[in-house]
């Protein structure tokens, strides 16, 4: 009779229970694995035989058939090794029968029988807990990562023998509980503080507003104007990660194989800055076994696109969906996968191909035709998703040397940002959004009400600045954030006036 042992599959971030069915047939000794597996799974035959033998257990002298069910879920990687070995050892009566419905086995076997860590443990354990599974056995190296989930008992084993001895009631396995909060409480360190950035008052204010309302920003300025430095300093004024955000991010880094196993929780917001020569798959995500791209690795943090117009038009256009929906859908032959991609986009560009249009020191050498063609590489629909668009001026020597006006430290700015975020969270608690940048036109009507005088002021501005109708909504959203930073209930003319400054090109 076939024996069924439980394991788990992860596709994107979705977790499925997999039944590993093992049976033997009186025939020439060999192993056959069926059920839509990839090459890593067919290679498991050799790993299983040697791992079991080298753990001093006997291997069946018959044909072993292993079926991974359900067959319509594609199985990838080597994390089913442990469940398959347990099935074989049950069949050989080396392991006494146990409640096979209650334990899920995950782990890759080495030839010597030791268990190797696998990617994606945190999302797998989370998913199993949601499916109502009470216990999981994982490689010892993965235990720290699994220990943040309370709803399921996770045990770590170093090798196959330890698992066998645990199941036979001869010994215990290690377990561990850790609090996400303990990790998040530690003070974050940032490379660049706003206190070290001289001048640039308008840019700094723009970034404070962007941080407070989670607005996307495009900065245009000559080379050396400080766009990259400002972008890096931006990280120091974003609010700290919440527990839920830290778990979300750690899941993404876990399936990407980017977690440090000794420190397995992401505790800071990511800053991702892919080069414009990066492949579309690298930025968006994808491939035959779709992995998250840069936009998903930037989730809850910042995607910095330096020299934004140099990115292939096709790549930039694909950004429109995640900028709108905060998720990216990756289609593939059998099904499509969704990854979260809720990031703040910081774009930087030169004002023209030579870089010096409007510069105080150097003359621009571009023709009007060249300048227009250069700017048109960013499409209107893409620019529509970037609320704040500002010019960054290169500082002159006086400003660089002026130390009479010390710059405000990031910590002070960050406190205002956190306060403004709290106001938004409270206001939108029944709307399913967190920040002003997520307001759609319906919600703008509800939450960005202005009186008639203010409305007339904005209408006049739209006409005189020659702004599009869509700009109307975006200016209201930014004004809402500015009012929140000032802890004002209503949007006032001064807020609108400031918001207009943040649309300077
Ligand atoms: Zn130029």
Boltz pocket constraint, residues with backbone or C-beta under 6 A from the ligand:
constraints:
  - pocket:
      binder: B
      contacts: [[A, 352], [A, 353], [A, 354], [A, 355], [A, 356], [A, 357], [A, 363], [A, 364], [A, 365], [A, 366]]
      max_distance: 6.0
